[in-house]
Each structure stands twice: as structure tokens, then as C-alpha cells.
Amino acid sequence: MSDNKNDKKRRPLKSLPPENFQPKVWFIWVGLIAACAALYVFGGRMATSGETARLNIQNVVELTQAKQIKSGVIEPKLAGGRDWMTISGELVANAKLPEQKSGVATPVRFTAEGRLTDKNLEILQQSGLYTEKQSTSWFEAMGSQLLMFGVLIAVVYFLFFRQLRNAGRGAMSFGKSRAKLLTRDRDKITFAEVAGCDEAKEEVSEVVEFLKDPKKFTRMGGKIPKGILMVGPPGTGKTLLAKAVAGEADVPFFSISGSDFVEMFVGVGASRVRDMFEQGRKNAPCLIFIDEIDAVGRQRGAGLGGGNDEREQTLNSLLVEMDGFDTTEGVIIIAATNRPDVLDSALLRPGRFDRQIYVDLPDLIGREQILRVHARKIALSDDVDLNVIARGTPGRSGADLAHLLNEGALLAARRNKKRVEMIDIIDARDKVIWGRERRKVMDDAEKKATAWHEAGHAVLQGLLDDGTMPIYKATILPRGRALGFVASLPAKDILMRGKKRLLDDICMCMGGRIAEKFITNDISTGASSDIKQATQKARAMVCDYGMSDLGPIALAQDQDTVFLGRDITRSQHISEETARKVDAAVADIINTEYARAEKLINEHRDVLDKIAQALLEHETIEGKHVMEILKHGEIKSPVINQPMSRPVEKTADKKPPLPKPATDGGLTSPAPNPNPA
């Protein structure tokens, strides 16, 4: 019997409302209709109040006989009987109403309601001031009233109720996840569209296999990583790789940014984290991608101010949720950041983000593959060699390469070409790296000083280069913030630099000031960038690389971590005496290389003058022209200048020659810091 009673108690009552019943919506509708009715009645009363006098029928007859009425309307009223009338009209100016107190303004209009006898009706008709209105049926009267009431409800609905409903949805969804679900058909991306990161693709291929066939791993007792953290410089394709994993596995892909969790109100971010994982469980198997996770995953309780309550609560919720689900549910978290050093250690431990995948800048083969992927949508000419472009862009990310090809296509369209030619991509590369050419107005003295300044850099670059950093171009045309520059492009990917190479770089930085001093007998601000570069390299040699008499000691530890969420105060790791030795070692390197640069330029003064004269004459010369002056004393090859500001005209019998790669100063990679004037 007890079981039957319990069963009866558990049965749902038939009188309960259905699950989709929303009482708040009905309350809003009832309130809306009541408000419209009150507004309608109040509006009707306002229309008949204010400066409208309410009289009786006898008063109206007396005012008519006294000629105090200007005009009026006689209208039968259905509710009062056949001879029940409503009279309304307008009074004459300064009309005297019965029982009106002195000093009170006379109303403009009047209204009266009551039984109108035949005698009174005859008096009103004979005055000629009234018009009689035909009586309407009850249905017509109610229809007009309902129509006006419906129009009022519609106006109030569109003006207020829809906005209140949207605001209510926003308020109710304030703590909901803002993760976006990518459609499988329109936004599907596969590994074929991702290039330049083969090792990273191999790492995430396990995730694809797990999502396709989970039993392959579970039968061996293995567990797929709960979270995968992609680390790498901006533009290397971390987000694209995560989308490709979802596209290959053909599973739902939720994308959200770390900044979407953090709000002004404490607890909102934690609620969104919980809702995001709940959505993932409902759509399992799926991938959840959190971009820029460092916005919410910074180390807790560190930095100036002691941290942020909202961000730390959000991070705590994320940590708990990642511990609270199992990969057998088919939910895998992929996050991306370019600042792994500021992430909380609890977020990186095994069991949360078990695997870290470094997505590095692409190498030569990777750059060529990336260029081929992006070149599918661009009409390229037959003379475009993507391998040459790849060799000319070391250190560039996939986003940079896509931007370069796009700029080349825009430049070719501006030149009224049907296909993108090699010269368009070369000019676009120069524009992206060094900026667009600008024809600044310079007097002869400034132009001459700039020419000798750049010639000094070119002479030292040609003399000290060992074949790995050939000169690409020397120009005195302003680009970006520089009045001129000598660009050195490496012939291959440079992964490390020796001490001799660094000393040569510092020596080349000093060539501009020395040459400028020879011609002007003065020094200017044009070498400020060169001096800054030389000082940075010399200090890095002493403090970071251990390339000085102080020995292999790291003297620059934890210099700038106060505002990055690591340490509260700066740490002083060296004594004042050691700091003086560091400054002396840096000054010794710079002064030694300055003397070396001055000696080399004095020995090749004739070459310096010839290169400077060539720059004054042609404004821009290629690296091979500099090497010809160094070897033969004059330029042997023709100088062809096609600045970006001038359109290139196509001719049938003459085509501008392509710059050659590698050692003869052709299309190679830009130096990280060209030597500007």
C-alpha cells in the first residue's frame, strides 16, 4: 500500500501547466492590454477635458438663444434611448456661462448630454448653428472603438514590448556562454588548407583519430589528452589548425575568446564557463576552442593590485570544470596563446592542458606550401616563382604571407593588369616590410648627407658580408619613418648568430654616422636608430649571450615582469660594481667597432664616394650595383627604378628584369632591422 501511495505522489498532476508554459509572458500581455486600455480611456477623457465645459441641455438652449454658441453638432446616443442626444460645439469668445465665477477663463468648447425635447430641438435647428449627425449602429460604433484600441496596442507593442523582450532575453542570457558554433558545411576547414606546421598537424592528428574511433585508444587503456595548448607567435595558424581538427573529425566546433568570459560583475565569467562545458556535453563529441586564453588564465594573486576577483573566479571555475569531465564524453578543449609565460601553473599541469604544441614560424618549405595555399584564389602570371618568394621571406608567418599576396593582387589591379606578375609581388613585399615610398621635399644638403650616410652602411655591408647577408637594395627615398636605408636580406633561414656576425652588425651600424661626418664635418640625428640598434646588440652580447670578458653569466634576469602578473617587485640580481663592469663592456664593444668601421671606410673612401654619387643620381640601386662598385669601381649593370608611386606600363618588347635571389642581391628575406638614415 505504501508503494502505491508513493507512486500516486510521484505522478504529475493533470492540472499542472505544460513545460513550455511561461507565466511571465502572460503577465506581460495582461499588463500591456490593461495599460493600453487605461491609456485609451485616459486619452479620451483628456480629449474632452481641460478647456471643455460640461453643460446640460437647458444651458445649451439658453446659450443658443443668447447667441453665445459659435457652432455645434447634435448626435444621437444609443445607450440613452431614441431622443437621448449628445451636443458638442464651440463657444464664442468671452461667452458667459451659467454659474461661472468672475476672473475664471472661459472654456473654448462645451459638451452636453441628455433628453432633447421637440421644442428644444426646434430652437436649436432654427438657430442654424448646429449640424445633425446620423446615428450609427452598435456594431459600427464598437467596431471603430475596437479598431482604434487595436492600433494603440500594435503601436505600444512595436515601440516597447519588443525592446523589453529583447532586453529580457539579454538579462536572462547574461551568464550564458558566448561560444559560437561553426557550421560544418560553410565553415569546414581541413588539413589540406593548413600548411607550414607539419609537426603540429601530427600532434593533433591523434585527436582526430580519437574523435572518429574512440575505442581504438580506450581498448588499450590509453586516454586522450583533456586539453591541448597551442603556443606560438601571432599569425602562425593556431586558430586555423584547431578548426582543421574539427573539420577533419567532422564534429561540432565551439569557438570563444578568453576575453568573452571576463565581465564587470563577479561570477558572470564562472557562469559562462559552466554553461560552455554544459553545451559541450550536449553536443559531444565536439571541440571547444578558447582563443587568447591568457586573458583569463593569468597567474592568480600576482602583479600590482593583487589580481582580479572576476578573472580569478573564472579561472577557478575553468580549472574545476576541466577536472570534472572525462574525455570519454568526447569533449576536448583546445586553447591558443602567444604568452605561455604568464599562465597559471595549475592550468598547465597534467590532467588539464596535458599537451603543449608549439606552432613555430614556418621554414622555407613551409612558407612555399603556405604561399601555394593562398595563391589558389589569386590569378598569378607564369613568371611568378613561389619558391623565390619563400626564400625571400624568412621569419614571416602565414598571415604575413597571405597579406603579401593580397597586397600584390591589389597593386596589380591598380596597375590595370589582368594577372599578378612577379614585379608586383616584389613591390608589395617592399611596401609591406619597409613601407611605401614617399617623395619628401629635401634640400640638396639633406639629400647629400643622406646619400653618404647610406653609402657608409653599404660599403661596410659589402665588405663584411660572408655570403649569408647580401645587400638587397640601397635607397635615399623615404619609406616609413626612415629617410633612406640599406636592406640586407639573408640568403637562408638564420637560426643562430655567432659572435663575429654580431660584431659585424654593430660595425655596419656605425658606418652611417662616420660617412656622414666625412662629408658634413658634423653629426646629426640621422644615426639615432643605428646607435640604438648597436647598443641593444652589444648589451645583449654582454648580459644575455655571455660574449664578453665577464664570462658566460646571465646578467639580465627578470627585468620586466612587474606588470605581467609574475612578481610584485623588481629583482636586483647584480651588484653596482658588476653593473659598472657591464656598462664598461658594452661601451668597449661599441667603441672598438666604431674605430674598426672608421678604418674600413677610410681605406675605401673612393668606393664610398662612388656609391653616394650613384644614390644621388639614381635614388635607388640594387645590391649587385654596390658589389660592382666594390669590385670594379663602377656600375656595370643597368639601373632600373620602378618606385611604388609610379604605375608600371606594360610593353610588348620590353619587360623589367626580375631581381635574382641569394648572393647577387635579389629577392631574399628582409633583415629584421634595416639600417635607416
Salt bridges, closest charged atoms under 4 A:
ASP7 OD1 - ARG10 NH1 3.03
GLU75 OE2 - LYS133 NZ 3.88
ASP83 OD1 - ARG115 NH1 2.66
GLU113 OE2 - LYS77 NZ 2.55
ASP187 OD1 - ARG186 NE 3.66
GLU203 OE1 - ARG355 NH1 3.65
GLU206 OE1 - ARG355 NH1 3.11
GLU209 OE1 - LYS216 NZ 3.28
GLU263 OE2 - ARG178 NH2 3.35
GLU263 OE2 - ARG272 NH1 2.92
GLU321 OE1 - ARG281 NH2 3.52
ASP323 OD2 - ARG349 NH2 2.90
ASP323 OD2 - ARG352 NH2 2.65
GLU329 OE1 - ARG281 NE 3.40
ASP341 OD2 - ARG339 NH2 2.69
ASP344 OD2 - ARG300 NH2 3.15
GLU368 OE2 - ARG372 NH2 2.75
ASP383 OD2 - LYS655 NZ 3.92
GLU407 OE2 - HIS403 NE2 3.83
GLU407 OE1 - LYS431 NZ 3.44
GLU421 OE1 - LYS417 NZ 3.17
GLU421 OE2 - LYS650 NZ 3.65
ASP424 OD1 - ARG415 NH1 2.77
ASP424 OD1 - LYS417 NZ 3.02
ASP427 OD2 - ARG415 NH2 2.76
ASP430 OD1 - ARG429 NE 2.98
ASP430 OD2 - LYS473 NZ 2.82
GLU437 OE2 - ARG479 NH2 3.13
ASP466 OD1 - ARG501 NH1 3.56
ASP493 OD1 - ARG367 NH2 2.96
ASP504 OD2 - LYS500 NZ 3.29
ASP504 OD1 - ARG596 NH2 2.83
ASP505 OD2 - ARG497 NH1 3.11
ASP505 OD1 - ARG501 NH2 3.27
ASP505 OD2 - LYS537 NZ 3.82
GLU516 OE1 - HIS453 ND1 3.07
ASP530 OD2 - HIS453 NE2 3.11
ASP530 OD2 - HIS457 NE2 3.07
ASP558 OD2 - HIS573 NE2 3.96
ASP560 OD1 - ARG570 NH1 3.55
GLU577 OE2 - LYS581 NZ 3.94
ASP583 OD1 - ARG539 NH2 3.25
GLU593 OE1 - ARG596 NH1 2.98
ASP609 OD1 - ARG605 NE 3.31
GLU617 OE2 - HIS618 NE2 3.76
GLU619 OE1 - ARG439 NH1 2.72
GLU619 OE2 - LYS447 NZ 3.82
GLU622 OE1 - LYS624 NZ 3.95
GLU634 OE2 - LYS636 NZ 3.03
